[in-house]
Amino acid sequence: MLYIIYQEDGPDSPALRAAHKPAHFAYLEQHKDILVLGGAMLADDNQTRIGSVLIINVPNRAAADAFSENEPLRMAGTFKSVKITRMRRGQWNPDAAPQSAEGN
């Protein structure tokens, strides 16, 4: 089952993100078998981070909650809000995805 984890940054997020970035990426690497897509949400200036989105493929809501609760940026208090919602895979077109992380 797919779950989308929508996380909005809190006021201390830049410092917390910087301090816990290595642990965050290690956690994502450790769970690459369930991570479908992940990335930072950006403000319209294309630079300011305002949160992050993760889409994971896990067997149930409890697994989605556990993944999120143990993610280092969340554990550090980076986010002012976290919303986890089950989603259904509809259209699937990975060829339409940008070729770079910046969206180019």
N, C-alpha and C positions, 0 to 999 in steps of 0.2 A: 504494500500500500504506500502511496506517495503522501508525504506530509510536507507542507511549506511552513518554514519557521521564519516569521517576519519580526525583525528586532530593530527597534528604534533607539538610537544613541541617546545617552543621558549627558548631563553637563560636563562630566569628567571623562568622557569617552576618549578624547585624544590621548591623554596621559595613560589611561588604563589600557587602551589598545596598543600603544607603544610598548608598555611594560610586559604585556602578555601575548604579543604577536607570535613569538617562537612557539609557545605552548599551544596556541590556537592552531597554527599550521601543522604542528605535530599531531594534534588531535584529529584534524581533518585527514591527514595522511593515514593515521591509524584506522580511520573509519571510511577509507576510500571505497570499500566494497558496498557501502550504502549511500554514499554521497552522489547524487545525480547532478546537482548544480549548486554552486555557491558563489556569492560575490557581494561586494560592498554596494550599498545604495548611495548615490551621489546627489548633491544639490544641483540645481541648474547651472552652477558655475563649472560643473564637470570636475571639481577638485575636492570640495568639502564633503567629507563622509557624514552621512546622516543615519547610518544603520547598516544592516546586512540582511540578506535573504539566503536561506539554505533550503534546498529541496532534497529530501532523503527518502529512501525506499526501505521501509521496515515493516515487520509483520503486524503491528498494532499501535494504538495510541500510547500505551505504556512504554513501548520501545522508543517512540518519538519523544515523549516527555523525558525519558532517561538520557537520551542522547543530548537533548537541549540543556537539561539541568547540569550535566557534567562537562559542558563545553567551557573551556577556560575563560573566554571573554565574558560569558554570562556569569560564571562563578565569581569573576572579579568585580561584577557590578557595572559593567560597561553600558548596559541597556536600561533605559527607563521603562520600556515595555517589551514584552515578548508575546507573540500570538502564534499559536500552532494550530493549523487547520489541515484536515485531510483534503486531498484533492484527487480528482480523477484525471488520468492522462487522456487528453483529447487529441488534438493535433500534435504531431511529433515531426519536426523538421530541423534536425541539428545542422543541416547544410545552410540554413538561413542565419545561424548564429554568427556573430562577428568573429573575425579572424584573430583579433587581439583582445586583451583584457580591457583595453580602453574603449572598445566598441567600434574600432575601425574595421 
